[in-house]
Amino acid sequence: MVKNPCFEIVDIADEHVAVPVGEEAKSFHGVVALSGAAAFLLKKLETPKSQEELLTLLTQEYDVAPELAKEDIGKLIRTLSEMGIILE
């Protein structure tokens, strides 16, 4: 999977948001607030990564149990895929 290039990850005053750009901005109105971990993973998805690669990156960066991280990554991928922010 990879981040849709029609979205930029922007850091504003210690907040992280996904912002539609270009043609995407005509149909996707608004921005998506992201946690620090979600922003971290989306930035890693500038190049294609598997869910297992994301799990490794997240557990190396944050102090989180792999089992919990795997479940959370799965939920994040489903949500962001439905929104069109992540492309399979």
Legacy VTK file of the C-alpha trace (Angstrom):
# vtk DataFile Version 3.0
C-alpha trace
ASCII
DATASET POLYDATA
POINTS 88 float
0.000 0.000 0.000
1.016 3.613 -0.505
-0.222 7.085 0.468
-2.406 8.672 -2.172
-0.282 11.457 -3.710
-3.415 13.644 -3.750
-3.052 14.079 0.021
-0.326 15.910 1.900
0.511 15.312 5.555
0.857 18.704 7.211
2.070 19.522 10.715
0.465 22.674 12.121
1.141 23.803 15.694
1.858 20.281 16.979
-1.194 18.883 15.142
-1.088 16.520 12.159
-3.616 16.610 9.326
-4.093 14.995 5.933
-4.999 17.688 3.398
-6.375 16.976 -0.084
-4.527 18.709 -2.921
-5.090 19.135 -6.625
-8.139 17.465 -8.133
-8.833 15.629 -4.863
-9.602 18.946 -3.155
-12.595 19.381 -5.486
-14.335 16.270 -4.147
-12.851 15.762 -0.656
-13.916 18.709 1.456
-12.070 19.272 4.713
-9.017 17.776 6.361
-8.432 14.648 8.436
-6.921 15.010 11.909
-4.234 12.398 12.590
-2.567 11.098 15.719
1.201 11.314 15.868
1.489 7.589 15.128
-0.906 7.807 12.157
1.053 10.751 10.706
4.304 8.827 11.240
2.950 5.811 9.335
1.483 7.883 6.502
4.808 9.630 6.004
6.425 6.186 5.735
3.878 5.325 3.036
5.418 7.824 0.618
6.926 4.618 -0.767
4.977 1.323 -0.851
5.029 -0.714 2.349
3.263 -3.834 3.598
1.300 -3.978 6.838
4.134 -6.032 8.368
6.686 -3.363 7.414
4.501 -0.712 9.037
4.257 -2.844 12.173
8.050 -3.088 12.378
8.480 0.662 11.860
5.845 1.531 14.458
7.191 -0.784 17.158
10.718 0.545 16.562
9.554 4.160 16.908
6.997 3.803 19.719
6.885 1.762 22.912
3.872 -0.365 21.983
3.160 -4.094 22.120
3.233 -5.675 18.647
-0.177 -7.316 19.160
-1.849 -3.998 19.969
0.039 -2.176 17.204
-1.034 -4.781 14.627
-4.699 -4.350 15.538
-4.446 -0.545 15.486
-2.607 -0.517 12.149
-5.331 -2.719 10.654
-8.032 -0.276 11.787
-6.044 2.706 10.511
-5.499 1.095 7.111
-9.202 0.258 6.742
-10.306 3.766 7.705
-7.788 5.620 5.546
-8.364 3.278 2.600
-12.114 3.965 2.763
-11.335 7.695 2.705
-8.997 7.289 -0.270
-5.926 8.471 1.638
-4.211 5.076 1.331
-4.126 3.162 -1.943
-3.790 -0.626 -1.880
LINES 1 89
88 0 1 2 3 4 5 6 7 8 9 10 11 12 13 14 15 16 17 18 19 20 21 22 23 24 25 26 27 28 29 30 31 32 33 34 35 36 37 38 39 40 41 42 43 44 45 46 47 48 49 50 51 52 53 54 55 56 57 58 59 60 61 62 63 64 65 66 67 68 69 70 71 72 73 74 75 76 77 78 79 80 81 82 83 84 85 86 87
